[in-house]
């Protein structure tokens, strides 16, 4: 599943990329979003009722997100589209650019991350597109808690 996300949904775009979804997120006009979605068969995700209505009018798949809250948005996408949300870096795309992430050696990361990270963290990952380096730091605990919260809300219907 591929998405194009309007500029009001940056956090959602990053979270979808963390779960491995191909997401276009940039400052685009409604017309550009509609064109990209139609051409590349992407689902539009939006909080803009006018954009959603235009998409429906032109037969372009669009999801109007009812909530401003990230957890509610993700839950809505799980329910409506059947997406999966993951909490491991192995499923992730780069949250910044959407590029593929792969494990790298500590030698490849040398001089690019602090030495204490090289000594402490067993696995490092790098984006093949932008070069950003990632590791499972304390932020992954927050990601796992968020996924746990989403999944617990999912079971309560």
C-alpha positions as CSV (number, residue, x, y, z in Angstrom):
1,X,0.0,0.0,0.0
2,X,1.4,3.4,-1.0
3,X,0.2,6.7,0.3
4,X,0.4,10.4,-0.4
5,X,-0.1,12.5,2.7
6,X,-1.1,16.1,2.9
7,X,1.1,18.6,4.7
8,X,-1.1,18.5,7.9
9,X,-0.1,15.0,8.6
10,X,3.7,14.9,9.1
11,X,3.7,12.8,12.2
12,X,1.5,10.3,10.6
13,X,3.8,10.1,7.5
14,X,6.8,9.4,9.8
15,X,4.8,6.7,11.6
16,X,3.7,5.0,8.4
17,X,7.3,5.0,7.2
18,X,8.4,3.5,10.5
19,X,6.0,0.6,9.7
20,X,7.5,0.2,6.2
21,X,4.9,2.1,4.1
22,X,5.9,4.1,1.0
23,X,4.7,7.6,1.8
24,X,5.0,10.8,-0.2
25,X,5.0,13.7,2.2
26,X,5.8,17.2,0.9
27,X,4.3,20.6,0.5
28,X,2.0,19.9,-2.5
29,X,-1.1,21.6,-3.8
30,X,-4.4,19.6,-3.8
31,X,-4.0,19.3,-7.6
32,X,-0.5,17.8,-7.3
33,X,-1.7,15.4,-4.6
34,X,-4.6,14.2,-6.8
35,X,-2.3,13.9,-9.8
36,X,0.3,11.8,-7.9
37,X,-2.4,9.7,-6.3
38,X,-4.1,8.9,-9.6
39,X,-0.8,8.4,-11.6
40,X,0.9,6.2,-8.9
41,X,-2.2,4.5,-7.5
42,X,-1.6,6.0,-4.0
43,X,-4.2,6.4,-1.3
44,X,-4.6,10.0,-0.2
45,X,-4.6,10.6,3.6
46,X,-5.9,13.9,4.6
47,X,-7.7,16.0,7.2
48,X,-8.8,18.4,4.5
49,X,-12.5,17.9,3.7
50,X,-12.2,19.8,0.4
51,X,-9.3,17.6,-0.8
52,X,-11.1,14.5,0.3
53,X,-14.3,15.6,-1.6
54,X,-12.3,16.3,-4.8
55,X,-10.6,12.9,-4.6
56,X,-14.0,11.2,-4.2
57,X,-15.4,13.2,-7.1
58,X,-12.5,12.1,-9.4
59,X,-12.6,8.5,-8.2
60,X,-9.3,8.7,-6.4
61,X,-9.0,6.6,-3.2
62,X,-8.9,8.9,-0.2
63,X,-9.2,8.5,3.5
64,X,-10.5,11.5,5.5
65,X,-8.9,11.3,9.0
66,X,-11.4,12.4,11.6
67,X,-9.0,13.0,14.5
68,X,-6.0,15.2,15.0
69,X,-4.6,12.7,17.4
70,X,-2.0,10.4,16.0
71,X,-3.1,7.2,17.8
72,X,-6.7,7.7,16.6
73,X,-5.4,8.3,13.0
74,X,-3.4,5.1,13.1
75,X,-6.3,3.1,14.6
76,X,-8.6,4.5,11.8
77,X,-6.2,3.3,9.1
78,X,-5.9,-0.1,10.8
79,X,-9.6,-0.5,10.8
80,X,-10.4,1.0,7.4
81,X,-7.4,-0.2,5.3
82,X,-6.1,-3.2,7.3
83,X,-2.6,-1.7,7.7
84,X,-0.1,-3.2,10.2
85,X,1.9,-1.1,12.6
86,X,5.3,-2.4,13.6
87,X,7.7,-1.7,16.4
88,X,11.0,-3.0,15.1
89,X,13.5,-1.2,12.9
90,X,13.6,-4.2,10.5
91,X,10.3,-3.2,9.1
92,X,11.1,0.5,8.8
93,X,11.8,2.9,6.1
94,X,13.6,6.1,6.8
95,X,11.1,8.4,8.7
96,X,12.8,11.4,7.1
97,X,13.0,10.6,3.4
98,X,11.2,7.2,3.1
99,X,14.4,5.5,1.8
100,X,15.2,1.8,2.5
101,X,17.0,1.1,5.8
102,X,19.5,-1.7,6.1
103,X,21.8,-2.9,8.9
104,X,25.4,-1.7,8.7
105,X,28.5,-2.7,10.4
106,X,30.0,-0.7,13.3
107,X,33.0,0.0,11.0
108,X,30.7,1.7,8.5
109,X,29.3,3.8,11.2
110,X,32.6,4.8,12.7
111,X,33.1,8.6,12.9
112,X,29.4,9.0,12.0
113,X,27.9,8.2,15.5
114,X,29.2,8.8,19.0
115,X,31.7,6.2,20.2
116,X,29.5,5.3,23.2
117,X,26.8,4.3,20.7
118,X,29.3,2.1,18.8
119,X,30.3,0.4,22.1
120,X,26.8,0.1,23.6
121,X,24.4,-0.6,20.7
122,X,24.5,-4.0,18.9
123,X,22.8,-3.1,15.6
124,X,23.0,0.0,13.5
125,X,21.0,0.9,10.4
126,X,21.5,3.4,7.7
127,X,19.2,4.9,5.1
128,X,20.4,4.0,1.6
129,X,18.9,7.2,0.2
130,X,19.9,10.0,2.7
131,X,22.6,8.2,4.7
132,X,21.0,8.9,8.1
133,X,22.1,6.4,10.7
134,X,19.6,4.8,13.2
135,X,19.8,2.5,16.2
136,X,17.5,1.2,18.8
137,X,17.8,3.8,21.4
138,X,15.4,4.9,24.1
139,X,13.1,6.4,21.5
140,X,12.2,2.8,20.4
141,X,10.8,2.2,23.9
142,X,8.4,5.1,23.1
143,X,7.6,3.6,19.7
144,X,6.9,0.2,21.3
145,X,4.6,1.8,23.9
146,X,2.7,3.7,21.2
147,X,2.2,0.4,19.2
148,X,1.1,-1.4,22.4
149,X,-1.4,1.4,23.0
150,X,-2.7,1.3,19.5
151,X,-3.1,-2.5,19.6
152,X,-4.8,-2.4,23.0
153,X,-7.3,0.2,21.6
154,X,-7.8,-2.0,18.6
155,X,-9.1,-4.9,20.7
156,X,-11.6,-2.7,22.6
157,X,-14.5,-2.3,20.3
